[in-house]
């Protein structure tokens, strides 16, 4: 079986109704990034940050995976599929994808404020627990904080992602502007022999000399087209 690696971004989940961060009218327009997505913002006003992510979790209960998510999961019948996502939602998993690497953390998890990456203190929340309150503590006694990689923090999963990308026979970029590093740099690790596909309704500027097959469509429609193209590669 060929190794198919996907890098997905906000455009992947936009069709499901998840607000994007960077587009006009996106979340960063309403909530300044320095207030809700940096360690400094959390230190200044933890209540604001906790409330912000509580609202993001509640949104998860009102949305469903789209056809693009479902097709990606179906590819597992024909390929060794690894999904590397910049998204913090759980729509890939809910659609059935079994190998998902979350570069920027996971909305449905909380962790220690003192040691965010310590696995002893990372907890998966059930939907009835999505409302985290001030005073809810991790096992080390610190306030539970969102298990999110904020701006200025290291991206622990990037090395794992690179190992999968280096083994890719097919590399798919979907719904990402390729402006956010280190994720945007993953293309540099794709073998020269691999086929690269890009799905996005907008023009995406990528600085590379390699050949990229561009499908200028939204997630679901673009994935339908790519599935037809991939049928000849199995």
Buried (B, 14 or more C-beta within 10 A) or exposed (E): EBBBBBBBBBBBBBBBEBBBBBBEEBBBEEBEBBBBBBBEBBEEEBEEBBBBBBEBBEBBEEBEBBBBBBBBBBBBEBBBBBBBBBBBBBBBBBBEBEEBBBBBBBBBBBBBBEBBBEEEBBBEBEEEBBEBEEEBEBEEEBBBBBBBBBEEBEBEBBEEBBEBBBBBBBBBBBBBBBEBEBBBEBBEBBEEEBBBBBBBBEEBEBEEEEEBEBBEBBBBBBBBEBBEEBEEEE
